[in-house]
Amino acid sequence: MSATAAGTAETETELAADLTEKQRRIVDYLRTEADGTTYFKSRLVGEALDLSAKEVGANMRVVKEVAPFEIEKWGYSSGTTWKVTV
């Protein structure tokens, strides 16, 4: 394993330790589904993860602080939209 790969694995391990199970699921979903800059509605993330839109929104506050990619609260019309840049 290279030093970069080891550093990435260590960072992801630290990230996992700091998050709840729901927050880890959200990070994994966003990392998997985002392609460059992608917009996600809380409602649709919740449907994919069997969470409510409210649960997604409440957990995104923590996720956006620790995720290894950029998350920005983007829009509010008909539900919250999140701009995710990986």
C-alpha positions in Angstrom: 0.0 0.0 0.0 1.4 3.4 -1.0 1.7 6.3 1.5 -1.1 8.1 -0.2 -3.4 5.0 0.0 -2.5 4.5 3.6 -3.3 8.2 4.4 -6.6 7.9 2.6 -7.5 4.7 4.5 -6.5 6.4 7.8 -8.6 9.5 7.0 -11.6 7.4 6.1 -11.3 5.4 9.3 -11.1 8.6 11.3 -14.2 9.9 9.4 -16.1 6.7 10.1 -15.3 6.9 13.8 -16.7 10.5 14.0 -20.0 9.8 12.3 -23.2 8.0 13.3 -24.4 5.1 11.2 -26.9 7.4 9.4 -24.2 10.0 8.7 -21.9 7.3 7.3 -24.7 6.0 5.0 -25.2 9.6 3.7 -21.5 10.1 3.1 -21.3 6.8 1.3 -24.4 7.5 -0.8 -23.1 11.0 -1.8 -19.6 9.7 -2.6 -21.0 6.9 -4.8 -23.7 8.9 -6.6 -22.0 12.3 -7.1 -20.1 12.9 -10.4 -18.2 16.1 -10.2 -20.7 18.6 -9.1 -24.1 17.1 -8.4 -27.3 18.4 -6.8 -29.3 16.2 -4.4 -32.7 16.8 -2.8 -33.0 15.7 0.8 -36.2 13.9 0.0 -34.6 11.8 -2.7 -31.5 11.0 -0.6 -33.9 10.0 2.2 -35.9 7.7 -0.2 -32.7 6.0 -1.3 -31.5 5.4 2.3 -34.9 4.8 3.9 -34.6 8.0 5.9 -36.9 11.0 6.1 -35.9 14.3 4.4 -35.8 15.8 7.9 -33.3 13.1 9.1 -31.2 13.8 6.0 -31.2 17.5 6.6 -30.4 17.2 10.3 -27.5 14.9 9.6 -26.1 16.9 6.7 -25.1 19.7 9.1 -22.5 17.3 10.6 -21.7 15.5 7.3 -20.8 18.7 5.5 -18.3 19.6 8.2 -16.4 16.3 8.0 -17.0 14.8 4.6 -13.9 14.5 2.3 -15.7 16.5 -0.4 -17.6 19.8 -0.5 -21.3 20.1 0.4 -23.2 23.3 0.2 -26.8 24.0 1.1 -28.1 25.2 -2.2 -31.9 25.7 -2.5 -35.1 25.5 -0.5 -37.9 25.4 -3.1 -40.0 22.3 -2.6 -37.4 20.9 -0.2 -33.7 21.4 0.5 -31.2 20.8 -2.3 -27.5 20.1 -1.5 -24.7 20.9 -4.0 -22.1 18.2 -3.7 -18.7 18.5 -5.4 -16.3 15.6 -5.3 
